[in-house]
């Protein structure tokens, strides 16, 4: 009986060990070489689940203020919406920008987009700089600043 319990515990713990969640701290997105008054946070056209997408035809965008701001302050979508949406940063010409983020114990990664699920939960798509691997982390949008 102890062996079966141990096996179930081992399987369950390995499943949850692979679930990625950002740390409970302020996570700063760093953009280099772009003028803040030209940067927009825009809803994406959902062509790819993971990766880079163009701006949505609705052109739902928010310009960044000159001072640091939380993503929760520029995320304008009603939380009552029931479709999954993706948002990312773009320059004035519509080219997607990839801010850098890192935290203790994690090498720097590129921020690809923030995803809001149908249930109103948030996640971020990040790409490791070194080998280009994509990762999806569950997160709290109020923890992110740019």
N, C-alpha and C positions, 0 to 999 in steps of 0.2 A: 504494500500500500504506500509506503514511504517513497519507493522508487517512482511510482506513477505520479504522486504529488510533485516530486522533484522534477520529473520530466515535463509536466504541465507548467510548472513555475518557470523552468528554463526556456520553454518555447514562448510563453507569454512575455517574459522579460526581454527576450531577443527581438520580438516583434516591436515592443515599445521603445527599445533602444535605438531603432532606426528612424523614429519619428522626430523630425527636426523642428525645433522651436527656438526663436530668437531669445536672447537673455532679457530679463526684466531690468532694463536700463535704457538710458537715452542713447539712441543709435544715430550718429551724425553722418549724413551723406555729404561727401566732398566733391565739388565740381571744380575742375581746374581749366582755365582758359576760356570760360564762357561768361559773358556779361549777364548778371542776374536779371537785368531789365528785358533781356531777350529770351529768357528761359520760361517755358510753359509746361504745366503739368496737365496732360491731356488723356482723355479716354481713348483707348485704342480700338481699332477695327479688329475684332477677334478672329483672325485667320489661323493663328497657331496657338495651341494651348501653352506651349513653352517656347520662348524665344522672342524675337523682335517682330513687332507688328507696326503698320502705319497708323496715323491718327485716324480716328473714327470720322466718317463723313459728316457727322453732326457737329464736328469741331468743338466739342465740349472741352474747353481749356481754361486754366487759371494761370495768370502770370505770377511769377514769384515776386514778393515784395523785396525791397533792398536789404532788409534785416532778416536774420534767421527766423524760420517759421516751422511749425509742426505740420506734418502731412495731414493730420486731422483737421487743421484749419483751412487747408486748400482743397481738401476732398469734398466736392460739392454735391455728390450724388446722394439722393434721398435713400436712407437706409431701409425704406419700405420697398424699394425696387426688388424684384424677385429674380432678375437675371444675373448671371455671373458677368462681371466686368473686369477689365484690366486697364491700368493707368500707368503712364510713364512720362519721362521728361524729354522735351524736344527744344531745339533752338528755333530761331526766327524763320529759318528756311524749311522747317519740318523734318530736319534730321534728328533721329533719336539720340539722346545723350545718355551716358552710362556713368553716373556718379559712383564713387568708391566708398565702401564701408568696411570696417573691421571692428572686432571687439576682442577682448582678452582671450587668448587661446585659439583665435581664428585668423588665418591669413587674409589679407585684403581681397575683397570680391567686388565685382561690378554689380550694381543694382540694375536689373533689367526692367522689372515692373512690379506694381502692387496689384494683387488680385482680391476682389471682394466676391465671396461666394454667394450663392443663392440664399443662404441662411444668414448672411450678414457678417460672416467671419472673414478675417483678413489673412493674407499670406503674401510673401514676397518671393519673387524669382531672382536668384542671385547666380552669378557666374564666377567661378574661381578664376582668377587672373592667370595662374600658372599654366594649367592644362585646358582651360576652357570648359570644364564640366559644369553643368547646370544643377542647381539645388533649389528646392522649394521649402520655405520655412513658414510655419504658422507664426503669426505675430500680432501685436496690438499696434494699431496705426498711431496711437498717441505716443508711442515710444520713439518715433522717427522724426528727425528734424533735418532741414537743409538750409 
